[in-house]
């Protein structure tokens, strides 16, 4: 498919993520089992994707972002194989909340682009992607939407008999192996579940010349050169092990249960800057420009030093639903989750087994420890009557995020969030209407950094306690009307607030994974997103399709602004003239940052416009059925005062071919990503690429309860050089090359 093949058709588009007829998205009878609303979505109005467990298994072991990257309107920000943070309609970071069974995952993925989302997909029943009114019931600040991973580890209904699965897979691009086990059944009047997954993947192979070396010639012009000698990406390995145990009991009164999960992982960081330090800990190289700073970036392709992260999380979750004998109250749902998460980033010499710094060696780099201790409590009241749905939710969450060690670029931050929310769904005759409102009180207590002349001379930073507090209101409504039995149209309106995160407020220091010195701002204001989208979908005589167009204005949009080279040169000149020591400087002062790019969290109004469109048809063949689907999505993001928002996913064309015959199925996906030249200040453009993926599955049934599934899958069949524009390290960390894999799964 040629790039830009659908512009004429897309110009008339109007949006939902409802891809009617696609096995990977919402079909007529899919029920979103863990959603706050918990009703048949075929009669509701919420744009949504649902990836079921079988589709996840066919794709092989990969990050959360990779699993959702081929859905319309959804993409991923990667940092190697382990990291894949979801992006929805250009919204990324903490604007997209990732949940597990309806509660927010409290890890440190929002603290940096090199941090993985802490979730196991080994026994996931489905992944739900939600926007609109119901998304407000899950989490505050979800301007982009939510991604909810459902594993049903706490059964809400009695299990009938013993069941389970055993799976194994292998991948060629990284010599990867994975095994998983799932068991479910009743025991002694209780319902028990257990799941286990172990993944071990080495450094992945990349196409020749995929890693770019950006440098300037004598004329000051930038040139990009590919590294033709590299065939694997150093420090791109990943391994993780997860255990999850659940228990519940049920009755006419409802159910009550608890689960425990333990997830441990180790993954390499394929790009990491090395700022020079003298014996007093002062940064050197302050007389270098940006390109010299890039030359100091440590790519580790020689393997001299291994830089990797180890994560360890323990989660205890309590879930229950009680049916009181009160006429207007159908049920009270109670959820409590306690999270203890820790990520340790380490440096180790290639030939050294020691992972801790050597005592007495001033040049040895110690580990950096990121931790998040969190508690969340949620009460939901079901006030529904007949066809009318009414839900009220009360939620309280507190978390303490801290960074201790070599790269301690943010002092500990305590956050408390209190929520009151309401959701309703009604048939008003002329339209089905969903309405969601949410009131949040958010308070964050941390420390801002003041740079005094004597503090800088001593190589120290002075901290002052500071508090951010705000009360915000969010509302969303969706109106859906059936034009006839084959087509419908919907209109969505939303005004959603997002308070600044701990990182955006209190960050101050070296973030070597992104090659930046990042500085937060305690004076940032709350974002306000005002969104409108119009959607149309149909299914008629073997043809199906959907289209949507949206406009999203974000007031006080928070982004990481990179210092430009002329600004950098001016600041260096100030440093040399001693201007830095003449007065006290607050956060954002132009102090020496060791050759790293100075990046400050800034705000200005932004506008996001875009569309998603899909058209498909089904053919009955003499043997089997063939389905063809062609889709396209595009988002444009500009600041209202001029200029492009950085790191926005480029336009994409998606061609999917599916074939089904009894117990055999096959799929071909061609993802054509266009060149992205709408870039922010200081940001480079990214070439387009086309990825060809395929998989085929065969199922053999022993009986009604037992079956075996064999799957072969292929990724990037043409071994094309590809890089995500949304990645902070797109030039140094390309996507993997050709990957072939097989998967075996026994269900009983």
ABEGO torsion letter per residue (X at the ends): XBBGAAAAAAAABBABABBBGBAABBBAABBBAABAAGBBAAABABBBBBBBAAAAAAAEBBBAAAAAAABBGBBBBBBEAABBBBBBGGBBEAABBBBBGGBBBBBAAAABAABBBBBBAAABABBBBBBEAAAAAABBGBAAEBBBBBAGABBABBBBEBBEBBBBBBBAAAGBBBBBBBBBEBBGGBBBBBBBBBBBBBBBBBBBGABBBBBBBAAGBBBBBBBAABABBBGABBBBBBBBBBBBBBBAAEBBBBBBBBBBBBBBBABBBBBBBBAAGBBBGAABBAAAAAAABBAGAAGABBBBBBBBBBBBBBBBBBBBBBAABABBBBBBBBBBBBBBBBBBBAABABABBBBGBAABBBBBBBBBBBBBBBBBBBABBEABBBBBBBBBBBBBBBBBEAABABBBBBBBBBBBBBBBBBBAGABBBBBBBBBBBBBBBBBBBBBBAAAAAAGBBBBBBBBBBBBBBBBBBBBBBBABAABBBBBBBBBBBBBBBAAAAABBEBBAAAGBBBBBBAABBBBBBBBBBBBBBBBBGGBBBBBBBBBBBBBGBBBBBBBBAAAAAAAAAAAAAGAAAABBBBBGBBBBAGGBBBBBBBBBBBBBBBBBBBBBBBBBBABEBBBBBBBBBBBBBBBAAEEBBBGBBBBBBBBBBBBBBEABBBBBBBBBBBBBABBBBGBBBBBBBBBBBBBBBBBBBABAABBBBBBBBBBGAAGBBBBBAABAAAAABBBBBBBBBBBBBBBX
